[in-house]
Amino acid sequence: MNNLQRNLLLGLLGPALWVQGQYVRRVTPRLPEPPGPRSGSCGQGPQLRLLIAGDSAAAGVGADSQAQALSGQLVERLAQHFTVSWQLAAVTGHDSPALYALLEELPAQAFDVVVLSIGVNDVTALRSPRAWIAWQQKLAELIRARFHPDLIVHNAVPPMHAFTALPQPLRWYLGRWAREMNRQLAADVKKHAYRVLHSPQMDRPSEGLASDGFHPGPVGYAVWAESLHQHIVSARR
């Protein structure tokens, strides 16, 4: 969906999308960020310094604890191969500019791998894919300057077309927007060997959602963590 198509559809569907968006905000349960550690060290083997940064999905919303969330499940798997020193920097509601500000405030230090989860709030704010790509480039430049990783993993914007909290046609429209962001990001990361796009796959994405129909649940986080762990292990060999 190019800029012209997006704008034409927004003009045609705008009033209905706005009403549906307000409805979703009103009725969707506000799940909290789960309790649990946001940094630590565990495992055995070669050292791996890991930063996970981003939005509510990175923060684990939809899980009952950080152990069930992305950070806990990913670190548990990586600890089978590495001595993992890890940190989580994530806040519900963050979009790309907010994440940039968060990472600017984080003390400069060395990480081997930085995992980013960002994009859903950019989609709901209707930030254009071109502007979003520019923010991903800025984030990568900031991360390289402050944290010096060998690898930056951009997680794809999740399949919003499968978010059961969103009614149609809002679900379809935002899903198309997210897909275009991912298409452009896939092309952009190819320009740099240290940046990759990771897209976890589920046959039925809606089955991995939490009770709010918007965030991953423990099953969704498990699939994501397993796929991401395999990606990181392969890259570090």
ChimeraX commands (.cxc) that place a marker at each C-alpha (Angstrom):
marker #1 position 0.00,0.00,0.00 radius 0.5
marker #1 position 1.76,3.15,-1.22 radius 0.5
marker #1 position 1.32,6.71,0.05 radius 0.5
marker #1 position -1.39,7.56,-2.47 radius 0.5
marker #1 position -3.41,4.44,-1.66 radius 0.5
marker #1 position -3.06,5.04,2.09 radius 0.5
marker #1 position -4.21,8.62,1.79 radius 0.5
marker #1 position -7.13,7.74,-0.49 radius 0.5
marker #1 position -8.29,5.01,1.87 radius 0.5
marker #1 position -7.85,7.28,4.86 radius 0.5
marker #1 position -10.00,9.88,3.14 radius 0.5
marker #1 position -12.71,7.34,2.37 radius 0.5
marker #1 position -12.61,5.39,5.63 radius 0.5
marker #1 position -11.36,8.11,7.98 radius 0.5
marker #1 position -14.59,8.75,9.92 radius 0.5
marker #1 position -15.27,5.03,10.42 radius 0.5
marker #1 position -11.65,4.35,11.41 radius 0.5
marker #1 position -11.71,7.21,13.91 radius 0.5
marker #1 position -14.91,5.94,15.54 radius 0.5
marker #1 position -13.53,2.42,15.73 radius 0.5
marker #1 position -10.23,3.67,17.15 radius 0.5
marker #1 position -12.04,5.53,19.92 radius 0.5
marker #1 position -14.12,2.44,20.65 radius 0.5
marker #1 position -11.02,0.24,20.90 radius 0.5
marker #1 position -9.35,2.67,23.31 radius 0.5
marker #1 position -12.47,2.70,25.47 radius 0.5
marker #1 position -13.15,-1.03,25.72 radius 0.5
marker #1 position -9.75,-2.72,25.42 radius 0.5
marker #1 position -8.44,-3.82,28.85 radius 0.5
marker #1 position -5.31,-1.96,30.00 radius 0.5
marker #1 position -2.95,-4.74,30.97 radius 0.5
marker #1 position -0.02,-3.80,33.21 radius 0.5
marker #1 position 3.67,-4.34,32.64 radius 0.5
marker #1 position 4.46,-7.57,34.51 radius 0.5
marker #1 position 6.64,-7.70,37.61 radius 0.5
marker #1 position 10.07,-9.25,37.60 radius 0.5
marker #1 position 13.73,-8.39,37.07 radius 0.5
marker #1 position 14.75,-6.13,34.20 radius 0.5
marker #1 position 18.45,-6.93,34.30 radius 0.5
marker #1 position 20.66,-9.76,35.40 radius 0.5
marker #1 position 23.28,-12.32,34.50 radius 0.5
marker #1 position 22.92,-16.08,34.06 radius 0.5
marker #1 position 24.07,-19.06,32.02 radius 0.5
marker #1 position 27.43,-20.46,31.07 radius 0.5
marker #1 position 29.74,-20.21,28.11 radius 0.5
marker #1 position 30.97,-17.24,26.09 radius 0.5
marker #1 position 29.82,-13.82,27.27 radius 0.5
marker #1 position 26.78,-12.26,25.60 radius 0.5
marker #1 position 25.76,-8.74,26.56 radius 0.5
marker #1 position 22.13,-8.20,25.56 radius 0.5
marker #1 position 19.87,-5.15,25.52 radius 0.5
marker #1 position 16.14,-5.51,24.82 radius 0.5
marker #1 position 14.45,-2.17,24.17 radius 0.5
marker #1 position 11.10,-0.95,22.98 radius 0.5
marker #1 position 7.41,-0.73,23.68 radius 0.5
marker #1 position 4.79,-2.65,25.68 radius 0.5
marker #1 position 5.57,-5.91,23.90 radius 0.5
marker #1 position 9.23,-5.61,24.88 radius 0.5
marker #1 position 8.06,-4.72,28.41 radius 0.5
marker #1 position 6.07,-7.98,28.56 radius 0.5
marker #1 position 2.50,-6.70,28.66 radius 0.5
marker #1 position 0.21,-9.70,28.32 radius 0.5
marker #1 position 2.35,-11.96,30.51 radius 0.5
marker #1 position 1.95,-12.47,34.26 radius 0.5
marker #1 position 5.67,-12.07,34.94 radius 0.5
marker #1 position 8.87,-11.14,33.15 radius 0.5
marker #1 position 9.77,-14.84,33.25 radius 0.5
marker #1 position 6.82,-15.49,30.89 radius 0.5
marker #1 position 7.54,-12.41,28.78 radius 0.5
marker #1 position 10.02,-11.91,25.94 radius 0.5
marker #1 position 12.98,-10.99,28.14 radius 0.5
marker #1 position 12.63,-13.94,30.50 radius 0.5
marker #1 position 11.96,-16.53,27.83 radius 0.5
marker #1 position 14.70,-15.24,25.53 radius 0.5
marker #1 position 17.34,-15.04,28.27 radius 0.5
marker #1 position 16.43,-18.53,29.51 radius 0.5
marker #1 position 17.08,-19.95,26.04 radius 0.5
marker #1 position 20.25,-17.96,25.39 radius 0.5
marker #1 position 21.65,-19.00,28.77 radius 0.5
marker #1 position 21.94,-22.55,27.41 radius 0.5
marker #1 position 24.69,-21.25,25.09 radius 0.5
marker #1 position 26.12,-18.11,26.70 radius 0.5
marker #1 position 26.77,-16.32,29.95 radius 0.5
marker #1 position 24.13,-13.67,29.37 radius 0.5
marker #1 position 24.36,-10.22,30.93 radius 0.5
marker #1 position 21.11,-8.56,30.00 radius 0.5
marker #1 position 19.04,-5.43,30.46 radius 0.5
marker #1 position 15.48,-4.49,29.53 radius 0.5
marker #1 position 14.60,-0.88,28.66 radius 0.5
marker #1 position 10.97,-0.73,27.57 radius 0.5
marker #1 position 7.89,1.37,28.33 radius 0.5
marker #1 position 4.23,0.86,27.42 radius 0.5
marker #1 position 3.04,3.37,24.84 radius 0.5
marker #1 position 6.46,4.19,23.43 radius 0.5
marker #1 position 6.77,4.93,19.74 radius 0.5
marker #1 position 10.05,5.41,17.88 radius 0.5
marker #1 position 10.75,9.02,19.02 radius 0.5
marker #1 position 10.02,8.06,22.64 radius 0.5
marker #1 position 12.31,5.05,22.39 radius 0.5
marker #1 position 15.05,7.27,20.97 radius 0.5
marker #1 position 14.73,9.56,23.99 radius 0.5
marker #1 position 14.80,6.57,26.36 radius 0.5
marker #1 position 17.99,5.21,24.81 radius 0.5
marker #1 position 19.59,8.65,24.92 radius 0.5
marker #1 position 19.06,8.64,28.70 radius 0.5
marker #1 position 20.38,5.10,29.20 radius 0.5
marker #1 position 24.01,5.12,30.42 radius 0.5
marker #1 position 26.44,4.46,27.59 radius 0.5
marker #1 position 27.82,0.92,27.85 radius 0.5
marker #1 position 28.77,-2.02,25.67 radius 0.5
marker #1 position 26.27,-4.59,24.39 radius 0.5
marker #1 position 26.92,-7.35,21.88 radius 0.5
marker #1 position 23.31,-7.61,20.70 radius 0.5
marker #1 position 20.50,-5.05,20.84 radius 0.5
marker #1 position 16.95,-6.29,20.23 radius 0.5
marker #1 position 14.33,-3.69,19.29 radius 0.5
marker #1 position 10.56,-4.07,19.51 radius 0.5
marker #1 position 8.89,-0.93,18.19 radius 0.5
marker #1 position 6.30,0.05,15.62 radius 0.5
marker #1 position 2.74,-0.67,16.78 radius 0.5
marker #1 position 2.35,2.77,18.35 radius 0.5
marker #1 position 3.85,4.35,15.24 radius 0.5
marker #1 position 1.17,2.59,13.20 radius 0.5
marker #1 position -1.68,3.70,15.46 radius 0.5
marker #1 position -0.30,7.26,15.30 radius 0.5
marker #1 position -0.41,6.91,11.48 radius 0.5
marker #1 position 3.28,7.76,11.17 radius 0.5
marker #1 position 4.15,7.26,7.52 radius 0.5
marker #1 position 6.35,4.26,6.66 radius 0.5
marker #1 position 8.95,6.62,5.20 radius 0.5
marker #1 position 9.12,8.63,8.44 radius 0.5
marker #1 position 9.20,5.42,10.46 radius 0.5
marker #1 position 12.14,4.09,8.46 radius 0.5
marker #1 position 13.98,7.35,9.11 radius 0.5
marker #1 position 13.44,6.81,12.84 radius 0.5
marker #1 position 14.77,3.24,12.62 radius 0.5
marker #1 position 17.88,4.60,10.96 radius 0.5
marker #1 position 18.27,7.20,13.72 radius 0.5
marker #1 position 17.79,4.53,16.37 radius 0.5
marker #1 position 20.45,2.33,14.77 radius 0.5
marker #1 position 22.91,5.23,14.59 radius 0.5
marker #1 position 22.30,6.13,18.23 radius 0.5
marker #1 position 22.67,2.52,19.34 radius 0.5
marker #1 position 25.93,2.10,17.43 radius 0.5
marker #1 position 27.33,5.30,18.93 radius 0.5
marker #1 position 26.35,4.59,22.56 radius 0.5
marker #1 position 26.35,0.79,22.87 radius 0.5
marker #1 position 28.67,-0.49,20.07 radius 0.5
marker #1 position 26.82,-3.76,19.34 radius 0.5
marker #1 position 27.87,-6.27,16.72 radius 0.5
marker #1 position 24.21,-6.89,15.91 radius 0.5
marker #1 position 21.00,-4.85,16.01 radius 0.5
marker #1 position 17.86,-6.98,15.62 radius 0.5
marker #1 position 14.82,-5.05,14.42 radius 0.5
marker #1 position 11.73,-7.11,15.17 radius 0.5
marker #1 position 9.08,-6.75,12.50 radius 0.5
marker #1 position 5.93,-4.84,13.37 radius 0.5
marker #1 position 3.59,-7.63,14.52 radius 0.5
marker #1 position 0.70,-8.86,12.36 radius 0.5
marker #1 position -1.86,-6.21,13.28 radius 0.5
marker #1 position -4.27,-7.71,10.76 radius 0.5
marker #1 position -4.63,-10.54,13.33 radius 0.5
marker #1 position -5.23,-8.34,16.40 radius 0.5
marker #1 position -8.67,-9.46,17.54 radius 0.5
marker #1 position -9.13,-6.29,19.62 radius 0.5
marker #1 position -9.41,-4.32,16.38 radius 0.5
marker #1 position -12.71,-4.36,14.50 radius 0.5
marker #1 position -12.89,-4.34,10.72 radius 0.5
marker #1 position -12.03,-2.35,8.65 radius 0.5
marker #1 position -9.61,-0.83,11.20 radius 0.5
marker #1 position -7.82,-4.16,11.61 radius 0.5
marker #1 position -7.37,-4.54,7.86 radius 0.5
marker #1 position -6.21,-0.95,7.39 radius 0.5
marker #1 position -3.63,-0.97,10.20 radius 0.5
marker #1 position -2.48,-4.43,9.13 radius 0.5
marker #1 position -1.73,-3.11,5.65 radius 0.5
marker #1 position 0.10,-0.14,7.17 radius 0.5
marker #1 position 2.25,-2.47,9.33 radius 0.5
marker #1 position 3.06,-4.70,6.36 radius 0.5
marker #1 position 4.30,-1.72,4.37 radius 0.5
marker #1 position 6.52,-0.65,7.27 radius 0.5
marker #1 position 8.02,-4.15,7.35 radius 0.5
marker #1 position 8.52,-4.22,3.59 radius 0.5
marker #1 position 10.45,-0.96,3.67 radius 0.5
marker #1 position 12.42,-1.97,6.77 radius 0.5
marker #1 position 13.49,-5.24,5.13 radius 0.5
marker #1 position 14.96,-3.25,2.25 radius 0.5
marker #1 position 16.62,-0.70,4.53 radius 0.5
marker #1 position 18.45,-3.11,6.86 radius 0.5
marker #1 position 20.14,-4.78,3.90 radius 0.5
marker #1 position 22.35,-1.69,3.61 radius 0.5
marker #1 position 24.15,-2.55,6.86 radius 0.5
marker #1 position 25.65,-5.90,7.86 radius 0.5
marker #1 position 25.07,-5.22,11.56 radius 0.5
marker #1 position 21.30,-4.70,11.18 radius 0.5
marker #1 position 18.82,-7.51,10.58 radius 0.5
marker #1 position 15.04,-7.85,10.46 radius 0.5
marker #1 position 13.51,-10.64,12.50 radius 0.5
marker #1 position 9.97,-11.85,11.76 radius 0.5
marker #1 position 8.70,-14.62,14.05 radius 0.5
marker #1 position 6.11,-16.81,12.37 radius 0.5
marker #1 position 2.92,-18.38,13.72 radius 0.5
marker #1 position 0.40,-20.26,11.62 radius 0.5
marker #1 position -2.43,-18.61,13.55 radius 0.5
marker #1 position -1.08,-15.36,15.07 radius 0.5
marker #1 position -4.30,-14.65,16.95 radius 0.5
marker #1 position -3.72,-17.80,19.06 radius 0.5
marker #1 position -0.62,-16.17,20.55 radius 0.5
marker #1 position -2.45,-13.10,21.81 radius 0.5
marker #1 position -3.17,-12.15,25.40 radius 0.5
marker #1 position -6.67,-11.61,26.75 radius 0.5
marker #1 position -6.74,-8.04,25.44 radius 0.5
marker #1 position -6.47,-9.24,21.83 radius 0.5
marker #1 position -3.65,-6.78,21.26 radius 0.5
marker #1 position -0.47,-7.94,23.03 radius 0.5
marker #1 position 1.30,-11.29,22.98 radius 0.5
marker #1 position 0.42,-13.77,25.69 radius 0.5
marker #1 position 2.85,-16.35,27.13 radius 0.5
marker #1 position 2.38,-18.59,24.08 radius 0.5
marker #1 position 3.09,-15.73,21.71 radius 0.5
marker #1 position 6.14,-14.70,23.71 radius 0.5
marker #1 position 7.41,-18.30,23.69 radius 0.5
marker #1 position 7.21,-18.52,19.90 radius 0.5
marker #1 position 8.87,-15.11,19.57 radius 0.5
marker #1 position 11.65,-15.93,22.05 radius 0.5
marker #1 position 12.39,-19.32,20.49 radius 0.5
marker #1 position 12.66,-17.86,17.00 radius 0.5
marker #1 position 14.72,-14.90,18.19 radius 0.5
marker #1 position 17.05,-17.10,20.23 radius 0.5
marker #1 position 17.77,-19.25,17.17 radius 0.5
marker #1 position 18.46,-16.11,15.14 radius 0.5
marker #1 position 20.92,-14.73,17.71 radius 0.5
marker #1 position 22.72,-18.05,18.26 radius 0.5
marker #1 position 23.17,-18.47,14.50 radius 0.5
marker #1 position 24.50,-14.91,14.17 radius 0.5
marker #1 position 27.00,-15.37,17.02 radius 0.5
marker #1 position 28.57,-18.56,15.64 radius 0.5
marker link #1:1,2 radius 0.2
marker link #1:2,3 radius 0.2
marker link #1:3,4 radius 0.2
marker link #1:4,5 radius 0.2
marker link #1:5,6 radius 0.2
marker link #1:6,7 radius 0.2
marker link #1:7,8 radius 0.2
marker link #1:8,9 radius 0.2
marker link #1:9,10 radius 0.2
marker link #1:10,11 radius 0.2
marker link #1:11,12 radius 0.2
marker link #1:12,13 radius 0.2
marker link #1:13,14 radius 0.2
marker link #1:14,15 radius 0.2
marker link #1:15,16 radius 0.2
marker link #1:16,17 radius 0.2
marker link #1:17,18 radius 0.2
marker link #1:18,19 radius 0.2
marker link #1:19,20 radius 0.2
marker link #1:20,21 radius 0.2
marker link #1:21,22 radius 0.2
marker link #1:22,23 radius 0.2
marker link #1:23,24 radius 0.2
marker link #1:24,25 radius 0.2
marker link #1:25,26 radius 0.2
marker link #1:26,27 radius 0.2
marker link #1:27,28 radius 0.2
marker link #1:28,29 radius 0.2
marker link #1:29,30 radius 0.2
marker link #1:30,31 radius 0.2
marker link #1:31,32 radius 0.2
marker link #1:32,33 radius 0.2
marker link #1:33,34 radius 0.2
marker link #1:34,35 radius 0.2
marker link #1:35,36 radius 0.2
marker link #1:36,37 radius 0.2
marker link #1:37,38 radius 0.2
marker link #1:38,39 radius 0.2
marker link #1:39,40 radius 0.2
marker link #1:40,41 radius 0.2
marker link #1:41,42 radius 0.2
marker link #1:42,43 radius 0.2
marker link #1:43,44 radius 0.2
marker link #1:44,45 radius 0.2
marker link #1:45,46 radius 0.2
marker link #1:46,47 radius 0.2
marker link #1:47,48 radius 0.2
marker link #1:48,49 radius 0.2
marker link #1:49,50 radius 0.2
marker link #1:50,51 radius 0.2
marker link #1:51,52 radius 0.2
marker link #1:52,53 radius 0.2
marker link #1:53,54 radius 0.2
marker link #1:54,55 radius 0.2
marker link #1:55,56 radius 0.2
marker link #1:56,57 radius 0.2
marker link #1:57,58 radius 0.2
marker link #1:58,59 radius 0.2
marker link #1:59,60 radius 0.2
marker link #1:60,61 radius 0.2
marker link #1:61,62 radius 0.2
marker link #1:62,63 radius 0.2
marker link #1:63,64 radius 0.2
marker link #1:64,65 radius 0.2
marker link #1:65,66 radius 0.2
marker link #1:66,67 radius 0.2
marker link #1:67,68 radius 0.2
marker link #1:68,69 radius 0.2
marker link #1:69,70 radius 0.2
marker link #1:70,71 radius 0.2
marker link #1:71,72 radius 0.2
marker link #1:72,73 radius 0.2
marker link #1:73,74 radius 0.2
marker link #1:74,75 radius 0.2
marker link #1:75,76 radius 0.2
marker link #1:76,77 radius 0.2
marker link #1:77,78 radius 0.2
marker link #1:78,79 radius 0.2
marker link #1:79,80 radius 0.2
marker link #1:80,81 radius 0.2
marker link #1:81,82 radius 0.2
marker link #1:82,83 radius 0.2
marker link #1:83,84 radius 0.2
marker link #1:84,85 radius 0.2
marker link #1:85,86 radius 0.2
marker link #1:86,87 radius 0.2
marker link #1:87,88 radius 0.2
marker link #1:88,89 radius 0.2
marker link #1:89,90 radius 0.2
marker link #1:90,91 radius 0.2
marker link #1:91,92 radius 0.2
marker link #1:92,93 radius 0.2
marker link #1:93,94 radius 0.2
marker link #1:94,95 radius 0.2
marker link #1:95,96 radius 0.2
marker link #1:96,97 radius 0.2
marker link #1:97,98 radius 0.2
marker link #1:98,99 radius 0.2
marker link #1:99,100 radius 0.2
marker link #1:100,101 radius 0.2
marker link #1:101,102 radius 0.2
marker link #1:102,103 radius 0.2
marker link #1:103,104 radius 0.2
marker link #1:104,105 radius 0.2
marker link #1:105,106 radius 0.2
marker link #1:106,107 radius 0.2
marker link #1:107,108 radius 0.2
marker link #1:108,109 radius 0.2
marker link #1:109,110 radius 0.2
marker link #1:110,111 radius 0.2
marker link #1:111,112 radius 0.2
marker link #1:112,113 radius 0.2
marker link #1:113,114 radius 0.2
marker link #1:114,115 radius 0.2
marker link #1:115,116 radius 0.2
marker link #1:116,117 radius 0.2
marker link #1:117,118 radius 0.2
marker link #1:118,119 radius 0.2
marker link #1:119,120 radius 0.2
marker link #1:120,121 radius 0.2
marker link #1:121,122 radius 0.2
marker link #1:122,123 radius 0.2
marker link #1:123,124 radius 0.2
marker link #1:124,125 radius 0.2
marker link #1:125,126 radius 0.2
marker link #1:126,127 radius 0.2
marker link #1:127,128 radius 0.2
marker link #1:128,129 radius 0.2
marker link #1:129,130 radius 0.2
marker link #1:130,131 radius 0.2
marker link #1:131,132 radius 0.2
marker link #1:132,133 radius 0.2
marker link #1:133,134 radius 0.2
marker link #1:134,135 radius 0.2
marker link #1:135,136 radius 0.2
marker link #1:136,137 radius 0.2
marker link #1:137,138 radius 0.2
marker link #1:138,139 radius 0.2
marker link #1:139,140 radius 0.2
marker link #1:140,141 radius 0.2
marker link #1:141,142 radius 0.2
marker link #1:142,143 radius 0.2
marker link #1:143,144 radius 0.2
marker link #1:144,145 radius 0.2
marker link #1:145,146 radius 0.2
marker link #1:146,147 radius 0.2
marker link #1:147,148 radius 0.2
marker link #1:148,149 radius 0.2
marker link #1:149,150 radius 0.2
marker link #1:150,151 radius 0.2
marker link #1:151,152 radius 0.2
marker link #1:152,153 radius 0.2
marker link #1:153,154 radius 0.2
marker link #1:154,155 radius 0.2
marker link #1:155,156 radius 0.2
marker link #1:156,157 radius 0.2
marker link #1:157,158 radius 0.2
marker link #1:158,159 radius 0.2
marker link #1:159,160 radius 0.2
marker link #1:160,161 radius 0.2
marker link #1:161,162 radius 0.2
marker link #1:162,163 radius 0.2
marker link #1:163,164 radius 0.2
marker link #1:164,165 radius 0.2
marker link #1:165,166 radius 0.2
marker link #1:166,167 radius 0.2
marker link #1:167,168 radius 0.2
marker link #1:168,169 radius 0.2
marker link #1:169,170 radius 0.2
marker link #1:170,171 radius 0.2
marker link #1:171,172 radius 0.2
marker link #1:172,173 radius 0.2
marker link #1:173,174 radius 0.2
marker link #1:174,175 radius 0.2
marker link #1:175,176 radius 0.2
marker link #1:176,177 radius 0.2
marker link #1:177,178 radius 0.2
marker link #1:178,179 radius 0.2
marker link #1:179,180 radius 0.2
marker link #1:180,181 radius 0.2
marker link #1:181,182 radius 0.2
marker link #1:182,183 radius 0.2
marker link #1:183,184 radius 0.2
marker link #1:184,185 radius 0.2
marker link #1:185,186 radius 0.2
marker link #1:186,187 radius 0.2
marker link #1:187,188 radius 0.2
marker link #1:188,189 radius 0.2
marker link #1:189,190 radius 0.2
marker link #1:190,191 radius 0.2
marker link #1:191,192 radius 0.2
marker link #1:192,193 radius 0.2
marker link #1:193,194 radius 0.2
marker link #1:194,195 radius 0.2
marker link #1:195,196 radius 0.2
marker link #1:196,197 radius 0.2
marker link #1:197,198 radius 0.2
marker link #1:198,199 radius 0.2
marker link #1:199,200 radius 0.2
marker link #1:200,201 radius 0.2
marker link #1:201,202 radius 0.2
marker link #1:202,203 radius 0.2
marker link #1:203,204 radius 0.2
marker link #1:204,205 radius 0.2
marker link #1:205,206 radius 0.2
marker link #1:206,207 radius 0.2
marker link #1:207,208 radius 0.2
marker link #1:208,209 radius 0.2
marker link #1:209,210 radius 0.2
marker link #1:210,211 radius 0.2
marker link #1:211,212 radius 0.2
marker link #1:212,213 radius 0.2
marker link #1:213,214 radius 0.2
marker link #1:214,215 radius 0.2
marker link #1:215,216 radius 0.2
marker link #1:216,217 radius 0.2
marker link #1:217,218 radius 0.2
marker link #1:218,219 radius 0.2
marker link #1:219,220 radius 0.2
marker link #1:220,221 radius 0.2
marker link #1:221,222 radius 0.2
marker link #1:222,223 radius 0.2
marker link #1:223,224 radius 0.2
marker link #1:224,225 radius 0.2
marker link #1:225,226 radius 0.2
marker link #1:226,227 radius 0.2
marker link #1:227,228 radius 0.2
marker link #1:228,229 radius 0.2
marker link #1:229,230 radius 0.2
marker link #1:230,231 radius 0.2
marker link #1:231,232 radius 0.2
marker link #1:232,233 radius 0.2
marker link #1:233,234 radius 0.2
marker link #1:234,235 radius 0.2
marker link #1:235,236 radius 0.2
marker link #1:236,237 radius 0.2
view
